[in-house]
Amino acid sequence: MPIPETYKAFRRTTGELPRTVSPSTEQLPRELGPHDVLLKIHAVSLNFRDVAMLNGRYPVEVIERGVPASDAAAEVAAVGSAVKDFALGDHVSVIFDLGNVTDCSDEPARALGGDVDGVLREYAIFEDKYIVPLPKHLSWEEAATITCAGVTAWTALDNLKAAQPRSALFQGTGGVSLFALLICLAAGIRPIITSSSDKKLEDVRKLGADVRTINYRAVSDQASEVKRLTDGKGVDFVVNNTGPGSIPEDISFLRQRGGLVSLVGFLAGTNGDWQPSAIMGLMGKGAKLKGIGVGSKEDYVELNGFLEEKKVSLAPLVDRVFKFDESPAAFDYLYSGSHIGKVIIKVQD
């Protein structure tokens, strides 16, 4: 395929909050390094972290005027002389954290769209060790949802390593929650999703007969409702998108022995108004509290294998698709909270 000398990208603006993204013309190098892979990016998926960086809510420092977004579905457009695992036309993506190639890595985190330029651009170059092949049955838009939301959901469910898990609870109807729901349905685990919107919960129930829902504004005692929905047992997993403030309640949702609370987000902030004694239930239940930083390349490859084996459709994740030149509107729409699932930017055909 012809490789252009320049391409279009979007970069974060500077100045007073809130900020936005603006177009930028970038140049491609004349030659690739031996392990470089040139990617033609077809679709990008946004995450809450992307708008948090524009509105001053992101708790980690990011590079000024960086290219945002971590999740992309791309096609191999060219490879360096030493690249052996990828060929022209392959459908691929880039891992979220370039410092986390293996689960044993102790390199500093280098997260796409944060302290490393991200993928909201027509072309990008990454070394082959950061590239993963995508499931062949997915569209560009579906495949663009995996990198952050998908791998986060997978590791939050402990890579499905628990012995015969029965049920799981997810907070909200965003990308991680819906991705985790689809994984559970494919694995035979009964999901519970919470939201304050009856309309969103109604839409979520259409995804499967086993999906159960709780409107947390209408239900004052969520722990009792969770027990009722699980025949008095409680859940095996709680995927916490809201932040540390709800951890004591999350523990109350778990089954009597074992269970896992995975802390994956900070939608309600990064503080918790509780004393350490409030989480002593972890000891009584022999449960675990796990912080999730997305996952490694190994996790990504493992998830892709699961999706391909089960032929999981990710189409229900796609809420709305914006054109590339509509990228600022896509960020605004995500920040509005009107979506269910993922907001996608179609970069090019």
C-alpha positions as CSV (number, residue, x, y, z in Angstrom):
1,M,0.0,0.0,0.0
2,P,1.3,3.6,-0.7
3,I,2.8,5.2,2.3
4,P,2.3,9.0,2.6
5,E,5.0,11.4,3.7
6,T,2.7,13.2,6.1
7,Y,-0.5,12.2,7.9
8,K,-3.1,13.8,10.2
9,A,-3.3,13.4,13.9
10,F,-5.1,15.0,16.8
11,R,-3.2,16.4,19.8
12,R,-4.4,17.7,23.2
13,T,-4.6,21.5,23.4
14,T,-3.0,23.5,26.2
15,G,-4.2,26.4,28.3
16,E,-7.1,26.7,30.7
17,L,-9.4,23.8,31.5
18,P,-11.4,22.3,30.0
19,R,-9.2,21.5,27.0
20,T,-10.0,19.8,23.8
21,V,-8.2,18.1,20.9
22,S,-7.1,19.8,17.7
23,P,-5.7,18.5,14.3
24,S,-2.1,18.4,13.6
25,T,0.0,17.4,10.5
26,E,2.8,14.9,11.2
27,Q,5.6,13.5,9.2
28,L,6.6,9.9,8.7
29,P,10.3,9.0,8.7
30,R,11.9,8.0,5.4
31,E,13.1,4.6,6.8
32,L,11.9,2.2,9.4
33,G,14.1,0.7,12.1
34,P,14.8,-3.0,11.9
35,H,12.0,-3.9,14.4
36,D,9.6,-1.1,13.5
37,V,6.0,-1.8,12.3
38,L,4.2,1.0,10.5
39,L,0.5,0.9,11.3
40,K,-2.4,2.2,9.2
41,I,-5.0,3.0,11.9
42,H,-8.6,2.3,11.0
43,A,-10.5,2.8,14.2
44,V,-9.9,4.2,17.7
45,S,-11.9,3.7,20.9
46,L,-12.0,6.3,23.6
47,N,-11.9,5.7,27.4
48,F,-12.8,7.9,30.4
49,R,-9.1,8.5,31.0
50,D,-8.9,10.3,27.7
51,V,-11.5,13.0,28.7
52,A,-10.2,13.1,32.2
53,M,-6.9,14.3,30.8
54,L,-8.7,17.2,29.1
55,N,-10.7,18.2,32.2
56,G,-8.1,18.0,34.9
57,R,-9.4,14.8,36.5
58,Y,-6.6,12.5,35.5
59,P,-4.4,11.6,38.5
60,V,-1.2,11.0,36.5
61,E,1.0,13.5,34.7
62,V,0.8,13.4,30.9
63,I,2.9,14.8,28.1
64,E,1.9,18.3,27.0
65,R,0.1,18.4,23.6
66,G,0.4,14.6,23.4
67,V,-1.6,12.4,20.9
68,P,-4.5,11.0,23.0
69,A,-6.1,7.5,23.1
70,S,-4.7,4.1,23.7
71,D,-7.1,1.8,21.8
72,A,-6.8,1.2,18.1
73,A,-7.4,-1.4,15.4
74,A,-4.9,-1.1,12.7
75,E,-3.4,-2.8,9.6
76,V,0.3,-3.4,9.0
77,A,1.4,-1.0,6.3
78,A,5.2,-1.7,6.3
79,V,7.7,-3.6,8.4
80,G,11.4,-3.3,9.3
81,S,14.0,-5.7,8.1
82,A,14.1,-7.8,11.3
83,V,10.3,-8.1,11.8
84,K,9.3,-11.8,11.5
85,D,5.9,-12.2,13.2
86,F,3.9,-9.6,11.1
87,A,3.2,-9.1,7.4
88,L,1.6,-6.5,5.3
89,G,-2.2,-6.5,5.8
90,D,-2.2,-8.1,9.2
91,H,-4.9,-6.8,11.6
92,V,-3.1,-5.8,14.8
93,S,-3.2,-3.5,17.7
94,V,-0.7,-2.0,20.2
95,I,-0.5,-2.9,23.9
96,F,-1.7,-0.2,26.4
97,D,1.5,0.0,28.5
98,L,4.8,-0.3,26.6
99,G,6.5,-1.1,29.9
100,N,4.4,-4.2,30.5
101,V,5.2,-6.7,27.8
102,T,5.3,-9.6,30.3
103,D,3.6,-10.2,33.6
104,C,7.1,-10.2,35.2
105,S,8.1,-6.8,33.8
106,D,9.5,-4.3,36.3
107,E,9.9,-1.5,33.7
108,P,8.3,1.9,34.5
109,A,4.8,2.3,33.0
110,R,4.6,4.0,29.6
111,A,0.9,4.3,28.8
112,L,-0.3,5.1,25.3
113,G,-2.1,8.5,25.2
114,G,-0.6,9.6,28.5
115,D,3.1,9.7,28.9
116,V,3.6,8.2,25.4
117,D,1.9,9.6,22.2
118,G,-1.3,7.6,21.6
119,V,-3.2,6.4,18.6
120,L,-5.6,9.1,17.5
121,R,-3.8,9.5,14.2
122,E,-3.8,8.0,10.7
123,Y,-0.4,6.3,11.0
124,A,1.9,5.2,13.8
125,I,5.2,3.4,14.2
126,F,5.8,0.9,17.1
127,E,8.4,-1.8,17.7
128,D,7.1,-5.3,16.9
129,K,7.4,-6.4,20.6
130,Y,4.5,-4.0,21.4
131,I,2.2,-5.4,18.7
132,V,-0.5,-8.1,19.0
133,P,-2.6,-9.8,16.4
134,L,-6.4,-9.1,16.6
135,P,-9.2,-11.7,16.4
136,K,-10.0,-12.3,12.7
137,H,-13.8,-12.2,13.1
138,L,-14.1,-8.7,14.4
139,S,-14.7,-5.4,12.5
140,W,-12.3,-2.5,12.9
141,E,-14.8,-0.8,15.2
142,E,-15.2,-3.9,17.4
143,A,-11.5,-4.7,17.6
144,A,-10.7,-1.1,18.6
145,T,-12.4,-1.7,22.0
146,I,-10.0,-4.3,23.3
147,T,-6.7,-2.6,24.3
148,C,-7.8,-0.8,27.5
149,A,-11.4,-1.7,28.3
150,G,-11.1,-5.3,27.1
151,V,-7.8,-6.2,28.8
152,T,-8.9,-4.4,31.9
153,A,-12.1,-6.4,32.1
154,W,-10.2,-9.6,31.4
155,T,-7.6,-9.1,34.2
156,A,-10.4,-7.8,36.6
157,L,-12.0,-11.2,36.1
158,D,-8.6,-12.7,37.0
159,N,-8.2,-14.1,33.5
160,L,-11.1,-16.5,34.3
161,K,-8.6,-18.5,36.4
162,A,-11.0,-18.9,39.4
163,A,-12.5,-22.4,39.9
164,Q,-16.1,-22.4,38.5
165,P,-17.1,-18.8,39.1
166,R,-20.8,-18.3,39.1
167,S,-21.6,-14.6,39.1
168,A,-20.0,-11.1,38.9
169,L,-21.1,-7.5,39.6
170,F,-20.1,-4.5,37.4
171,Q,-20.6,-0.8,38.2
172,G,-22.1,1.3,35.5
173,T,-22.6,0.7,31.8
174,G,-19.3,1.9,30.4
175,G,-16.8,0.1,28.3
176,V,-15.1,-2.0,31.0
177,S,-18.4,-3.1,32.5
178,L,-20.0,-4.1,29.2
179,F,-16.8,-5.8,28.0
180,A,-16.7,-7.8,31.2
181,L,-20.4,-8.7,30.8
182,L,-19.8,-10.1,27.3
183,I,-16.9,-12.1,28.6
184,C,-19.0,-13.5,31.4
185,L,-21.9,-14.4,29.1
186,A,-19.4,-16.3,26.8
187,A,-17.9,-18.1,29.9
188,G,-21.2,-19.0,31.5
189,I,-20.9,-16.5,34.4
190,R,-24.1,-14.7,35.4
191,P,-23.5,-10.9,35.4
192,I,-25.1,-8.1,37.5
193,I,-24.8,-4.5,36.3
194,T,-25.6,-1.4,38.3
195,S,-26.7,2.0,37.0
196,S,-28.8,5.0,38.0
197,S,-30.6,4.9,34.6
198,D,-33.5,2.6,34.0
199,K,-33.2,3.2,30.3
200,K,-29.6,2.0,30.2
201,L,-30.4,-1.0,32.4
202,E,-33.2,-1.9,30.0
203,D,-30.9,-1.8,27.1
204,V,-28.3,-3.9,28.9
205,R,-30.8,-6.6,29.7
206,K,-31.3,-7.1,26.0
207,L,-27.8,-8.5,25.7
208,G,-28.7,-11.8,27.4
209,A,-31.3,-13.6,29.4
210,D,-28.8,-14.1,32.3
211,V,-28.1,-10.4,32.7
212,R,-29.5,-9.0,36.0
213,T,-29.5,-5.3,36.9
214,I,-29.8,-3.0,39.9
215,N,-30.7,0.7,39.8
216,Y,-28.5,1.9,42.7
217,R,-30.6,5.1,43.3
218,A,-33.8,3.1,43.6
219,V,-32.3,0.3,45.8
220,S,-31.2,1.5,49.2
221,D,-29.7,-1.9,50.3
222,Q,-27.7,-3.1,47.4
223,A,-26.0,-5.9,49.4
224,S,-29.3,-7.5,50.2
225,E,-30.4,-7.1,46.5
226,V,-27.2,-8.8,45.3
227,K,-27.8,-11.7,47.7
228,R,-31.4,-12.0,46.5
229,L,-30.2,-12.1,42.8
230,T,-27.6,-14.8,43.6
231,D,-29.8,-17.1,45.7
232,G,-28.2,-15.8,48.9
233,K,-24.7,-16.6,47.9
234,G,-23.1,-13.3,46.8
235,V,-20.9,-12.8,43.7
236,D,-17.4,-14.1,42.9
237,F,-16.2,-10.8,41.3
238,V,-16.9,-7.1,41.8
239,V,-15.4,-4.8,39.1
240,N,-15.1,-1.4,40.7
241,N,-15.2,1.5,38.2
242,T,-16.1,4.2,40.7
243,G,-13.0,4.3,42.9
244,P,-12.0,3.5,46.5
245,G,-15.0,5.1,48.1
246,S,-17.2,2.1,47.4
247,I,-14.7,-0.7,48.4
248,P,-16.4,-1.5,51.8
249,E,-19.7,-2.0,50.1
250,D,-18.1,-4.0,47.3
251,I,-16.8,-6.5,49.9
252,S,-20.3,-6.9,51.2
253,F,-21.4,-8.1,47.7
254,L,-18.9,-11.0,47.7
255,R,-19.7,-14.6,48.5
256,Q,-19.0,-15.9,52.0
257,R,-15.7,-17.5,51.1
258,G,-13.2,-16.1,48.7
259,G,-14.1,-13.6,45.9
260,L,-12.3,-10.7,44.3
261,V,-12.8,-6.9,44.2
262,S,-10.9,-5.4,41.3
263,L,-10.3,-1.7,41.4
264,V,-10.2,-0.5,37.8
265,G,-11.4,3.1,37.7
266,F,-12.0,6.4,39.5
267,L,-15.3,7.8,38.1
268,A,-16.3,9.0,41.5
269,G,-12.9,10.3,42.4
270,T,-9.8,8.9,44.1
271,N,-10.7,9.3,47.8
272,G,-12.5,7.0,50.2
273,D,-14.3,8.2,53.3
274,W,-13.8,5.2,55.4
275,Q,-11.4,3.8,58.1
276,P,-9.2,0.8,57.5
277,S,-11.4,-1.3,59.7
278,A,-14.2,-0.9,57.1
279,I,-12.4,-3.4,54.9
280,M,-11.7,-6.1,57.5
281,G,-14.4,-8.1,55.7
282,L,-11.6,-9.1,53.3
283,M,-10.1,-11.2,56.1
284,G,-13.3,-12.8,57.2
285,K,-14.1,-13.9,53.7
286,G,-10.6,-14.7,52.7
287,A,-11.2,-12.3,49.7
288,K,-8.8,-10.3,47.6
289,L,-8.6,-6.6,46.7
290,K,-6.7,-6.2,43.5
291,G,-5.6,-3.0,41.7
292,I,-5.9,-3.2,37.9
293,G,-3.5,-1.3,35.7
294,V,-5.0,-2.7,32.5
295,G,-2.7,-5.7,31.9
296,S,0.3,-7.1,30.0
297,K,0.9,-8.1,26.4
298,E,0.5,-11.7,27.6
299,D,-3.0,-10.8,29.0
300,Y,-3.9,-9.2,25.7
301,V,-2.9,-12.2,23.7
302,E,-4.8,-14.5,26.1
303,L,-8.0,-12.4,25.8
304,N,-7.8,-12.3,22.0
305,G,-7.5,-16.1,22.1
306,F,-10.6,-16.4,24.3
307,L,-12.6,-14.0,22.0
308,E,-11.6,-15.9,18.9
309,E,-12.3,-19.3,20.4
310,K,-15.8,-18.3,21.6
311,K,-16.4,-16.1,18.5
312,V,-17.5,-13.3,20.9
313,S,-19.3,-10.5,19.1
314,L,-18.2,-7.1,20.4
315,A,-20.8,-5.2,18.3
316,P,-23.0,-4.6,21.4
317,L,-20.1,-2.5,22.8
318,V,-20.2,0.1,20.1
319,D,-22.5,2.9,21.1
320,R,-21.7,5.5,18.5
321,V,-19.1,6.0,15.7
322,F,-17.7,9.4,14.9
323,K,-15.7,10.4,11.8
324,F,-12.1,11.3,12.3
325,D,-12.6,15.1,11.8
326,E,-15.4,14.8,14.4
327,S,-12.9,13.8,17.1
328,P,-13.6,16.8,19.4
329,A,-17.3,16.0,19.4
330,A,-16.5,12.4,20.3
331,F,-14.7,13.5,23.4
332,D,-17.6,15.8,24.4
333,Y,-20.1,13.0,23.8
334,L,-18.1,10.6,26.0
335,Y,-17.8,13.2,28.8
336,S,-21.6,13.8,28.7
337,G,-22.1,10.2,30.0
338,S,-24.9,9.6,27.5
339,H,-23.2,6.5,26.0
340,I,-23.6,2.8,26.8
341,G,-20.4,1.0,26.0
342,K,-17.8,2.5,23.8
343,V,-17.4,5.7,21.7
344,I,-15.5,4.9,18.5
345,I,-13.7,7.2,16.0
346,K,-13.4,5.9,12.5
347,V,-10.0,7.1,11.4
348,Q,-10.0,5.8,7.8
349,D,-11.3,3.0,5.7
